[in-house]
Amino acid sequence: MNRNASLDQLRSEEFDICIIGAGASGAGCALDAALRGYKVAIIDRKDFASETSSRSTKLIHGGVRYLEQAFKKLDFAQLKQVRHGLEERHIVLKNAPHLARPLALMTPVGSWIEGLYFKIGLQLYDTFATNDSLPKSKWLTKKEVLDKIPTLNKKKLHSGVLYYDGQLDDARYCLALVQSAHEAGAVTANYLNVNGFVKDETGKLSGVRVQDAQTGNDFTIKTKLVINCTGPFADHVRLLANPALPERIRPSKGVHVVLPFETLNSEYAMLIPKTSDGRVVFAIPFEGAMMIGTTDTETDNLDTESTLNNTEKQYLVETLNPFLDKQIDITQLKAGFGGLRPLLSADPSKSTKSLVRDHEVEVDSVSGLVSLLGGKWTTYRLMAKDTIDQADSIFSKSNACTTADHMLAGGENYSPGLADHLTTQFALPTDIAKHLVKKYGSRATKIAELTTNNVSLKERLVSKLPYIQAEVIYTVRNEMVIKPRDFLARRIRLEITDWHETLNCLPIVANLMAAELGWNDTEKQQQIDEYALQLRQFIADAGA
């Protein structure tokens, strides 16, 4: 994906559909629309997946909490959400096997009554999971549980219920959707701010006014239809198109803390089903670390990035501590991140914790704006299908949705054995080869090939981690990396697993990017200083 080439097309061509927002829902819509034959543009004010879509709990799931609420409150909307999530789960796993995989989750049990309750609930969860190959839930003995997660509190543990969901690298999965849309004909560009619309004589949208955040240049994207996929920021775009519309989104802040892998010392994740505020909390291995999340706090602060504060950090740690043999040493905090959920509500009296993660496709009859509101990661494809079905209706067309069977970028000809090939052919260490295959799938060979003429590109960015310099070059050339944070936070996931190591390797990344993007010394230092300031603020806010 070449940004300059995309900008030339966006300035000069007319599109059937312009999608605002390149998170999971927008990228999903772009792929679906392009595969149906539409001429598509997709833009984002920041980087792809830079907001909600890179800050999830990294789970592909129906939602065990929604299932419990459905039966406790006879809430069939919750049940519908579980069914949709579990129907889509196997598709998300199948279409990007390098980025998504099964994850075993353990629910610790304190008594046989509690165990029976969770076992029955998770058996129901299994029942709703049709057409997938994940193992079914099991009730395990205390010894079996401790064999799998040896750090649990032995005195309080009676047994455990094991079940399976999926895990994904959310930012790279979203990028694979963008890449796949681009390869299907969509024109893609990041760092374009929407500052207004052009309307025709009937008041319908006919163009999107944007400003290039890199140059400050303004231009208009001519389009027949605009789709708003901006998640928690959807109301801003809706009101920009039609100020008379009522607000629909109730943003909720959720944060995660990241601790050393040794905290659980297990490849098994853990579900904590009872918390002080009625949520469930997960402790999940991810990228060599252990992630705990999430919180749920209603917020109206959309102007500044959601970060981790001391209260949230303590809540998550205190939720996990009773289940551990050795209490968490919070000074070992490696990183943390926050994000906003785009919850959809017509009832302001309901708490955000009680809102269903369902979606709605809204068509504004005045401006013609189509808005995809609400939803969650697991059901992104279904959300996109419903939205592009609506676009079909507007264009008086009837196209088949083919995304259920469309292999995403990097998944084509994918083989886990590719890591052995990279080790043999390019003399890459095993951990680096596995990392490249896990992140880039069948395209990992292209990163390895960069090292054949420049051996220094095999050098690690961090001594004990598998990220290498060649990835910086590859992602700038092929994945539209514009800023160091695009690479360190989203192309690899170092920012969300280790703030200090991110700071340490930032100058190396900036040097490599400067050579590719033509930065002078002043601009390079500005890029380093800007991102370093952000990272130091994250560390200060969390007391890490």
N, C-alpha and C positions, 0 to 999 in steps of 0.2 A: 504494500500500500504506500503510494507516494503522495504526500500531502500537497505539494505544489501542483502536481497534475490534477488532483481532485479539485483544488481551488479554481483552476482554469475552467474545469467542466461546470462547477457550481455557478461561476460567474456568467457563462456563455450559453448554457443549455436550459431547456425547460423540462421539468420533471412531472411525472404523473403524481408522485407522492413525495413529500418532504417530511421526514421523521425527525422530530426534535427530541433529543435524549438518546444516548448510546449506552444505556445500561442494559440489563438482561431483557427487559420488555421491548425497548426500542430496537435492539439488535435482533431480537427474535422476530419482530415485525418486519424489519428490513429484509431478513433472509426469506421469510414467507412471501412477502410482496414481490421480491426479485424473482423467486422461483415460479411465481404465478404470471410472470411476464411484464410486470410493471417497471417503468423507469423510475428508479428510487434514489433519493438522496437521504443520507443520515448524518446528522451533525450533533456535536455536544459542546457545551460551553467550556468544559475542561477535557480531561482525557477519558477514553473509553472506560466505563465501570468505575469512575473516580469517586462516586458517591455511594449510595446504598448497595449497589451490586457487587462491590468489593469488600463489604464490611459485614457480611452475614456470618452465621455460625458454621458455614461450609457444609451444611447437611442437605441432602436430597431426601425429603420425607413427607409423609402425609400429615404428621403432627399428632403424637400420642396425647398431648394435652387437649387438642381439639376433640379427640375421640372421647376422653373422659368427660369433658364439658357437655358433649352431645348427649350422653346418657344421663348425666346428673341433672341437666336442665331440660332434657327432651328438646334440644336445639338441633333441628334437622339441617340448618345452614352449616353448623359445625361438621355434621356428618358428611354432608355434600363436599365440604372442603377436604376432609380426610380422603374420601373416595377419589376425588380429582388428583390429589397429591400422589396417592399410591398408584393410580393409573399412569401418571406421567413419570414416576420415579424410574421405571425400567427403561423408558425412552431416553431420559437424560443420561443414564448409565451407558446405554447401548451406542448412542451417537457420538460420544467422545471418550472412548475407552482409556485414553492416555490421561485424561483430566478428571475422570470420575470413576469411583470404585466402591465396592461394598465396604461397609464399616460395621464392626461388631460393637454393640453397646450393652453395658452391664448396668442393671438396676439393683443396687444393694438392698437387701431385705433384713429387717430387724426382728421379724417373728413369722411363724408359719401362716398366720392369718393374713398378714401383710403380703407374704409371698403368694398366697392363693389369689388375693385381689389383683396383684400385678400380673400374675400368670394368665388369669382369665381375660384381663384387659388386653394383654399383648397377643393372646390367641385371637381375639376379635380383630385386632390390628392386622394380624396375618391373614385373616379371612377376607378382608377388604383388598389385600394385595394380590390381585389376579394377574395372570400373564407375566409374572416375573420369576426369576430363578434364585432369589435370595433365600438362605436357609430360614427355617421357621424358628420361633422362639423356644427356649428351653428353661426349665427351672433347675438350677444347679445347686449342689451342696456347698457348704462353707469352704471345704477343701478345694473344690473345683474353682470356686470364685477366686480364692487366694492364689491358686496356681496361675491364674490369668492376670490378676492385679494384686501383686504382693504387698502393696503399700497401704491397703485398707485397714481400718480399725478392727482388729480381731475380736475385741471384747464385745462390740456392739453388733457384729455381723452374725446373722443367722444363716443366710443363704443368698442367692441372687437369681434374678431372671435375665437371661441373655436374649437379645433380639437384634435384628439387622435393619439398617437403613443404608443410605448411600452417602458418600462424601465427595465433594468436588473442590477444585481450586476455582473459586467463584470469578475472580478477575480474569484469569486466563480462559475460562470457559466462555465468558462474555466476549473476550477478544476473538476467540475461535468463531463465535457467531458473527461478529463484525467482518472477520476475514472471509468467512464463507459467503456472507452477503455480498461483499466486494467482488469475490470471484464469480458470483452469479450475476454480476452486472451493476450492483449498487455503487454509488459514488459516496465515499466516506471521508469525513474530516473531523478532527478534534479541534479544540480551542477556538470555536466560533460562538460568540455571544449573540443571542437573539435579542434585538432591541425594538422590534416592532413588526407590523405586518402591512402589506399592500392589499387593498380590497378593490374588487371590481365594482361596476355601477350598481349591482344588486346588494352590495355589502358583504359578499362572500370573499374569503381569503384567496388571493391569487399570487402572493409572493411573501417571502420571509426576509425581513431586513436583518442582516447580521454584521457583526464587527469581528475582524480577525484579531484575536487577543495577542497574537505575535507581532503584528505590524501596526495595528490600529486602523487599518483600512476598512471602509464600509462598502458593502454591496448587497444586492438583492438576489435571492434565489427564486426564480420563477417556477411556480408549481400549481397543479390543478387541485391538490388536496394536501392539507397539513394534518399530521398525526402527532399529538402531544403525548410523549412517553417520558415525562420528567419526574415521575415518582413523587416524593414529598414536595417537590416544587411545582406540581401540576397546576395548582390554583393560580400561580403567578402568570403562567402562559395562558390559561383560560381567561383571566381577567384582562390580559393584554389584548386578546382577541375580541372579548366582549365584556366590558366593565360591569354590565348588569347581572352577570351570572353570580349565583351564591357560591360561597366556598364549600368544598366537599371533603377536603383532606384534613385528617387529624394526625399530624406527625408525632411519632413516639421515638424517643432516643433509647438505643440499646448499646451497651458497651461490653467489651471482652477484655480480660487480662490474660497475659501470656507469661507462663512460668517455665522453668526448666523441665525437660522431658521426664527427669527423674522424680518429679512430684507424684506422678502415677506409675512411672517406670513400666509402661505397658503400651502395646499397640491397640489395646481395647479402650474404647471410650466409656464414659460413665454418664448415666442419666440420674440426676437427683430429682425425684418426683414431688418433693414437698419443700417449699420455701416459705419464708416469712411473708411474702407478698402474693402468694398463690401462683407463681410461675413455676416452670421447670427450669433447671439449670443443667448445662452439659459441661463435662470436662473431656476434652477431645485432643488426641495427639495430632499435631499438624506441623509439617516441615521441620521435624526434629525438636519441637517444643511442645508444650501442653497449654491449651487454650481453655479458659473458663468463661462461660457466658450463657445467658445474657440478661441484662436488666430491662425494665420497661418503665420509662418515665415520660409522661406527656410533656411536649415542649412546643414553644412557638418561635424558638430561636433558629431561623433558617439561614441567617447571614454569616454565621461563623461555624467553623468545622467542629463537629462533635468530638470532644476529647474526654479522656478518663480523669475523673476527679477522685479525691481521697475517699469520699463517702461510698462511691460506687465500687471502688477497689475493695474496701472493707466488707461491703455486703457480699461480694462474690467469694472472697476468701473465707468469711465466716460461714457461708453456706456450705462450702466444701470441707472445711476443717473437721467437723464432727465425724466425717466418714474416713478420715485418714489416721493412720497409726502415729505419724509424726506431723505435727502442726506445720503449716506453711510458713516459711520464713519470707515475709513480704519484701525484705530487702533484696531478694533474688528476682524480683519482677524484671522481666526482660523487655516487655513491650505491652501495649494495649491499644485498643482502637474503638471508636464509636461510630455509629451510623444512625440514620433516620429511617423508620418504617413509614411507608405511605398508607396509613390506615384510612379506610373509607367509612364515613359515618354520617348519617342524617340526624342522629340523636346526640346532642352535646352533653347529655346527662350521663351517658355511658363512659366508663373508664376505658382507657386504651387497652388494658389487659383483657377486657371482655369482648373486644371487637374481633370479628372473623377476618382472616387474611384473604378475603375473596376479592374479586375484581369486577369492574363494570366498564363497558364501552359506552361513552357518552358522545352524542352528536349534537352540537349546538346549532339549532335551526337558523339562528341569525347570521353567524359568521361562517358556518360550515366546518368549524374546527372539530376534529375527532380526538377525544381524549381517552386514553387507557388509564383507568384509575384503580388504585389498590393493587392487590395481588402479592405473590411471593415468588422466590426463586424457583422452587420446584415446578410450579405451574406456568413458567414463562412461555412455553410453547403453546399451551392451550390459550393463554391470554392473547398471544400474537394471532393465533388462528381466528379467535372471535373478532379481533380488531380488523384483520384483513378480509374476513367474511363481510364485515360491515363496509369496508372499502369497495368490495365487489358489488355490494348492493347499491352503493352510491354511483358507481360507474356502470350499473346495469349489466354486470358480467356475472358469470358463474364459473369460477376456476377451482380446481381441486387443490386442497392443501396437501403438500407432499413432504412436509418437514419431519413427520414421524419416522421416516426412513432415510433421511438425508444425513450422511456421515459428515461431521464437521471437520474443518481444517485441522490437519494433523492426525485425524483418525483414519484417513484413507490408507490402505495397505499397512496399517499399524500392526506391529508384532512386538511383544515384550522381549523377544529374543534379539531385537535390534541393539539393545545395550551391549550384548556380547560382541556383536559386529563392530560397534564403535570402539570397544576396548581393543579388539584385535587389529582392526584396520588403521586406527588413528592413534593407537597407544595412549588412550585416555584411561585414567584411573577408574575403577569400577563404580565408585560413588558418583563421579562426574557423569559417566555414561548413563547410569540409571536416572540421574536428575534430568539430563537433557531429553531423554525419551519420555519421561513423566511430564515434562513441561511442553515439549514441541512435537511429541508423537513421531510420526513418520518423517517429519521435517528436521529432526535432530541431526541428521546427516549433514544438512546444510551448514549448521553451526560448526560441526567437526571439520568440515572441508575448509573453513576459514583458517584453521590452525596449520594446514599443510604448508602454506607459504609464509606463515608468520608464527613460529613456535611460541613466541611470547604470549599469544592470545590463549594459550592453554593455561596460563597462570591464574590461580584462584584470586577472587576478589577478597575473600576472607580465608585465613589459613585452614580452618577446620571445616569449612562448608564447601559444597560442590559447585558454587557459582563461578563461572570463568569469564575472562575478558572478552572472548569471542561473542558472548551473548549480547554484550553492549553493542558491538558493531552490527550484529544481525538484526537486533530489534530496532535500531535506528533506521536501518535500510529497508526493513520489511514490515515492521509493526507500528510505524508512525510514532516512535518515541521522540518527544520534543524536549522534555525536561528530565533531569536526573530522577525526580520522584516517580515519573512514569515508569522508569525501569526498576528502581529499587523497591517501590511499593506494590506495583501491579504486574510487571513482566516476570520478575522474580518476586518473592514475597518477603524479602528481608526486613523491610520496615515494620511489618506487623509481627515479626518474630524476635527481632533484636535491634533496639534503637541504637545502642552503643556501637555495634558492628556496622550498622548503616552509616553512622557518622564517620567511622574509621575509613571505610572504603569510598566514601563520597568523592574525595579528590581524584581517585583513580578513574571512577566512572565519568566524572566531569571532563577529565583530560581526553579520554577516548571519544566522548561525545563532541568535544570541541573540534577535534580533528575531522570528524565526520560532517558536522554541521557548520563548520567555518566560523566558530566563535573566536573573537580576539581575546586577549588576556583579561581585559576588563569585563567582558560579557561572561567569560568562564568563571571569574571570581564572583560575579554577581549571582550566578546560578548556584554556586557553592554556598555563598553566604545566606541566600534566601532560604534554601532548604535546611541548612544547618541551624538557622534560627528557629524554624518550625520544629525540628527534632528536639532541640534543647528545651523548647517550651513544652512539648509533650512530656519530656522527662521531668521537668519541674512541676507540671500540673499533677502528675501521678506520684510525685515524691520518690521516683525510682533512682 
